[in-house]
Amino acid sequence: MSAKDLKSIFEKVNPKYVLLLCHQNADPDAICSAFAFSRLIKRLYRNIKVDIACADGISKLSKGLSKYLPIEIMIDEPPFEDAEIIVMLDTNTIQQLGKWSEKVKGSSSYLILIDHHASHPETEKIVSLCISDEKSSSTCEIIYGFYEELGINFLKEEAEALFLGIAFDTKHFILANSATFKIIANLVSIGINAQESLSRLSLPIDYSERIARLKACRRLKLLRINNWLIAFSHVGSFQASAARAIVEMGAHLAIVGGQKDDQLQISIRSDQEFYAQTGFHVGKDLAKPLGEFLYGMGGGHSTAAGINGIGDFETAVKRAIKILRMSLVKNQNSKK
């Protein structure tokens, strides 16, 4: 699907109110893509009202960026009943909308998904239009493509938002491909101060996050499959941060869970070497089947993914090990 396809849908529905939704604890790629997309809608259709809303708030880093960009985020429940079109951005599973997921499922609005993660089959069933591009390193890249395709020039605030979102999701361009660098060069040519913008993506780790990382390390269990080191741990919060830290310490893949009653949240991270040599996509090959096993949903990137489900972490770990063993042993045998 292209921007022209998207535009034709807007003209068909002729909405007065459009609601843009980001995932829980929305990161810079989510809020920046939503901001740039909202600006694009307003540039095309001046009379449409557009709101951006995030279930359960935005991340600490995203809050910091909102001081530099005029991004207005609704935290309270938006008027779902008024929206003729609802757009999920950087959100490939309905469960990532948290307490609003049932509202979206039950809505009669035209539902659109725009994301760079692997699309989830359950999400595809409920959306009217799915724009998913795994070749894009961020959702901001997809929004950039819409501007380019429609021939709309970027205002500086729009360009800076896209620059920040791309920089964040590529880990300051470590994961960027050649197409990404071309986009970045074009955005910088508009007048973006790259060094100044990148400095806005650096925040000191606060005390509670440091404690979560250290607890995860203390509780860590290590498993070796072939020559790969797989780490498992659990903490009450900052699971993604803890998983990143464990991979940075030397694990090839880290699975960190957090549990509250029977609700389970799991973050998965792997390094580039693991993905390059095994082809194991943690979003499609682990998070998706494990999420279904836990009566929830999972998905994500090739080296970063998340799961929301029901159950206990030990059961999830056993299932994850079974999936990993089957895939990695099969992978090793195929190379013999």
C-alpha positions in Angstrom: 0.0 0.0 0.0 1.2 3.5 -0.8 0.5 7.0 0.4 -1.9 7.5 -2.6 -3.8 4.4 -1.4 -4.0 6.0 2.1 -5.1 9.3 0.7 -7.9 7.7 -1.3 -9.2 6.1 1.9 -9.3 9.5 3.6 -11.2 11.0 0.7 -13.6 8.1 0.7 -14.3 8.3 4.4 -14.1 12.1 4.5 -13.5 12.1 8.3 -13.9 15.1 10.6 -11.9 13.5 13.4 -8.9 11.2 13.2 -7.3 9.4 16.2 -3.7 8.4 16.1 -2.7 5.7 18.7 0.7 4.7 19.9 1.7 1.7 22.1 2.1 1.7 25.8 5.1 3.6 27.1 5.5 5.1 23.6 9.1 5.5 22.5 10.4 8.3 20.2 9.8 6.5 17.0 6.1 6.1 18.0 5.4 9.7 19.1 7.6 11.3 16.3 5.9 9.2 13.6 2.5 10.1 15.0 3.5 13.8 15.1 4.8 13.9 11.6 1.8 11.9 10.3 -0.7 14.3 12.1 1.1 17.2 10.4 0.8 15.4 7.0 -3.0 15.0 7.5 -3.4 18.6 8.4 -1.4 19.7 5.4 -3.7 17.7 3.2 -7.0 18.4 4.9 -7.1 21.5 7.0 -10.5 20.9 8.5 -9.8 17.5 10.0 -9.2 17.4 13.8 -6.4 15.0 14.7 -5.4 13.8 18.2 -2.5 11.6 19.3 -3.1 9.4 22.3 -0.9 6.9 24.1 -2.3 4.2 26.4 -0.6 4.4 29.8 1.6 7.3 28.8 4.9 7.8 27.0 8.5 6.9 27.9 10.8 9.2 29.9 12.8 9.9 26.8 9.7 10.8 24.8 8.7 13.2 27.5 12.0 14.9 27.1 11.6 15.3 23.3 8.2 16.8 23.8 9.9 19.8 25.3 11.6 20.5 21.9 8.8 19.5 19.6 5.2 20.8 19.8 3.8 17.2 20.3 0.6 17.1 22.2 -0.2 13.7 23.6 -3.5 12.6 25.2 -3.0 10.4 28.2 -6.7 10.2 29.3 -9.1 8.1 27.2 -9.8 9.8 23.9 -13.4 10.0 22.4 -13.2 6.7 20.4 -16.9 7.0 19.4 -16.2 10.3 17.6 -13.3 9.0 15.4 -14.2 8.0 11.9 -10.6 6.8 11.3 -8.3 5.3 13.9 -4.6 4.8 13.0 -2.3 2.5 15.0 1.3 3.7 14.6 4.4 1.6 15.5 2.0 -0.8 17.2 1.6 -4.2 15.5 -0.6 -5.9 18.1 -3.8 -4.7 19.6 -2.7 -5.7 23.1 0.0 -3.0 23.0 -2.8 -0.5 23.4 -3.3 -1.7 26.9 -6.6 -0.7 28.5 -7.8 0.7 25.2 -7.5 -2.5 23.2 -11.2 -3.5 23.7 -12.4 0.0 22.8 -10.5 -0.3 19.5 -11.7 -3.8 18.8 -15.3 -2.8 19.4 -15.0 0.5 17.4 -16.9 0.9 14.1 -14.2 3.3 12.9 -12.0 2.6 9.9 -8.9 1.1 11.4 -5.5 1.6 9.8 -2.1 0.1 10.8 1.2 1.8 9.9 4.2 0.0 11.3 7.7 -1.3 10.4 7.4 -4.5 12.5 6.3 -7.8 11.1 2.5 -7.6 10.9 0.7 -9.9 13.2 -2.1 -12.1 11.7 -4.5 -11.3 14.5 -4.1 -7.6 13.9 -4.5 -8.0 10.2 -7.9 -9.6 10.8 -9.3 -6.4 12.5 -7.7 -3.6 10.5 -9.2 -2.2 7.3 -5.8 -1.2 5.9 -2.3 -2.6 6.9 0.8 -0.6 5.8 3.7 -2.7 7.1 7.3 -2.5 5.9 9.9 -4.6 7.6 12.6 -3.1 5.3 12.1 0.2 7.0 14.2 0.6 10.1 11.6 2.7 11.8 7.9 3.8 11.4 9.3 7.3 10.9 10.9 6.1 7.7 7.5 5.0 6.4 6.0 8.4 7.2 9.0 10.1 5.4 8.0 8.0 2.4 4.5 9.4 2.5 5.7 13.0 2.3 8.1 12.1 -0.6 5.4 10.2 -2.6 2.9 13.0 -2.2 5.4 15.7 -3.0 4.9 17.6 0.2 7.9 19.6 1.5 9.0 19.1 5.1 8.8 21.9 7.6 11.7 21.9 10.0 9.7 20.5 13.0 8.5 17.6 10.9 12.0 16.9 9.6 13.4 17.0 13.1 10.7 14.7 14.5 11.5 12.1 11.7 15.2 12.5 12.3 14.8 11.8 16.0 12.5 8.8 15.6 14.9 7.2 13.0 17.9 7.9 15.1 16.3 6.3 18.2 15.1 3.1 16.5 18.4 2.6 14.7 20.4 3.0 17.9 22.0 6.2 16.6 22.3 4.7 13.1 24.1 1.5 14.1 21.2 -0.5 12.6 20.6 1.9 9.7 20.8 0.6 6.1 21.9 2.5 3.0 18.3 3.7 2.4 18.1 5.1 5.9 21.3 7.1 5.4 19.9 8.7 2.3 16.8 9.7 4.2 18.9 11.1 7.0 21.0 13.1 4.5 17.9 14.6 3.1 16.5 15.6 6.5 19.8 17.2 7.5 19.9 19.2 4.3 16.6 20.8 5.4 18.4 22.4 8.3 18.6 19.8 11.1 21.6 20.1 13.4 22.4 16.4 13.7 24.7 16.7 16.7 22.3 18.8 18.6 19.3 16.5 17.8 21.2 13.4 18.8 22.1 14.9 22.2 18.4 15.0 22.9 18.2 11.2 22.7 20.7 10.8 25.6 19.3 10.6 29.1 21.1 9.5 32.3 19.8 6.2 33.6 17.8 6.9 36.7 18.2 5.1 40.0 15.2 2.8 39.6 16.3 1.6 36.2 19.8 0.9 37.4 18.4 -1.2 40.3 16.2 -3.1 37.8 19.2 -3.9 35.6 21.3 -5.0 38.5 18.5 -7.2 39.9 18.1 -8.8 36.5 21.8 -9.6 36.4 21.7 -11.1 39.9 18.7 -13.3 39.0 20.1 -14.3 35.6 20.1 -17.9 34.4 22.2 -18.9 31.5 21.7 -21.6 28.9 23.9 -22.7 26.1 22.4 -23.9 22.8 25.1 -24.9 20.3 27.5 -22.0 20.7 24.9 -19.4 21.6 24.5 -18.0 25.1 20.8 -17.5 26.0 20.0 -15.6 29.2 16.7 -15.5 31.2 15.8 -13.2 34.1 12.9 -11.4 35.7 12.3 -7.9 37.2 9.2 -5.9 38.1 9.9 -3.1 35.6 12.3 -1.9 32.9 12.4 -5.4 31.3 13.5 -4.0 27.9 16.4 -2.0 29.5 17.4 -5.1 31.5 17.4 -7.3 28.4 19.5 -4.8 26.5 22.0 -4.7 29.4 22.3 -8.4 29.5 23.0 -8.6 25.8 25.6 -5.8 26.1 27.3 -7.9 28.8 27.8 -10.8 26.4 24.6 -12.9 26.0 23.6 -13.6 22.5 19.9 -13.5 23.4 18.2 -12.3 26.5 14.6 -12.9 27.7 13.4 -10.8 30.6 10.0 -11.1 32.1 7.9 -9.1 34.5 4.7 -10.4 36.2 1.8 -8.8 38.0 -0.8 -11.4 39.2 -1.3 -13.5 36.0 -0.4 -10.7 33.6 3.0 -11.3 32.0 5.2 -8.9 30.1 8.3 -10.1 28.4 11.1 -8.3 26.5 13.4 -10.1 24.2 16.7 -8.8 22.8 19.5 -10.4 20.7 22.7 -9.2 19.1 23.3 -8.8 15.4 25.8 -11.7 15.3 23.1 -14.1 16.5 20.6 -12.9 13.9 23.1 -12.8 11.1 24.4 -16.3 11.6 21.1 -18.1 12.6 18.5 -16.0 10.7 16.4 -16.3 13.9 14.0 -13.4 14.0 13.0 -12.9 17.6 9.8 -11.1 16.6 8.4 -13.7 14.2 10.2 -16.8 15.4 9.9 -16.4 19.2 7.7 -13.6 20.3 4.8 -14.4 18.0 4.4 -18.1 18.9 5.3 -17.5 22.6 2.6 -14.8 22.8 0.0 -17.1 21.3 1.0 -19.8 23.8 0.5 -17.3 26.6 -3.0 -16.4 25.3 -1.7 -12.9 24.3 0.2 -11.4 21.5 3.9 -11.0 20.7 5.9 -9.5 17.9 8.7 -7.1 17.0 12.0 -6.7 15.1 14.6 -9.2 14.1 16.6 -8.4 17.3 14.1 -6.8 19.6 10.6 -8.0 20.5 8.0 -7.9 23.2 5.1 -10.1 24.5 2.0 -9.5 26.6 0.2 -12.5 27.9 -1.3 -14.5 30.7 0.6 -17.1 32.8 3.8 -17.4 34.8 7.3 -16.6 33.7 8.8 -20.1 34.4 6.2 -21.7 32.1 7.1 -19.1 29.4 10.8 -19.8 29.8 10.3 -23.5 29.3 8.3 -22.9 26.1 10.9 -20.4 24.9 13.7 -22.9 25.4 11.7 -25.5 23.4 11.2 -23.1 20.5 14.8 -22.0 20.6 16.2 -25.6 20.7 14.0 -26.7 17.8 15.0 -23.8 15.6 18.7 -23.6 16.5 19.3 -27.3 16.3 17.5 -27.4 13.0 19.5 -24.5 11.8 22.8 -26.2 12.7 21.8 -29.5 11.1 20.9 -27.7 7.8 24.4 -26.3 7.6 26.0 -29.7 7.9 
